[in-house]
């Protein structure tokens, strides 16, 4: 429990974008439902998808969920500075995520970039073998991880279908939940 001005209450940690409430009605105006202090609506941040290795799936994810596909490069000056690292769930992909997380940890990533989370794309249908699942848990212990299941239609080049239900949190993060048909 935290203490603020002698009052005790829970400490709250917020991750991700936070909106500022509207200032409320001005002098001489009557408050209405749209002018309440909490009526503002958060707009999704734009993201740059950064592949940690070739074939990670950043182009597909950018096409499906929106945002900028940086490929294997860091986002440029005009690109969104919020970064989603992308990797496949095979051993080499998970190792590449760990190496890239280390770049951010050491402060060696370009200035101004904000590492938001990691997006792991299934490298095959089905469950992960235990050793790979353990590596995923290790990554999840240091950063938010979003998982994208195997989608055969995407492999065939059809990106028009509905989003996999397992990716609802990722869709909310990127704003794709509001932009795609259900």
Secondary structure, DSSP 8 states (H G I E B T S, - for coil): -EEETTEEE------S----------TT----GGGSTT---------EEEESSTTSSHHHHHHHH-SEE-TTS---TTS-SEEEEEEESSHHHHHHHHHHHHHHHTT-S-TT-EEEEEEEE-SSSS---HHHHHHHHHHHTTS-EEEE---HHHHTT---S---GGGHHHHHHHTHHHHS--
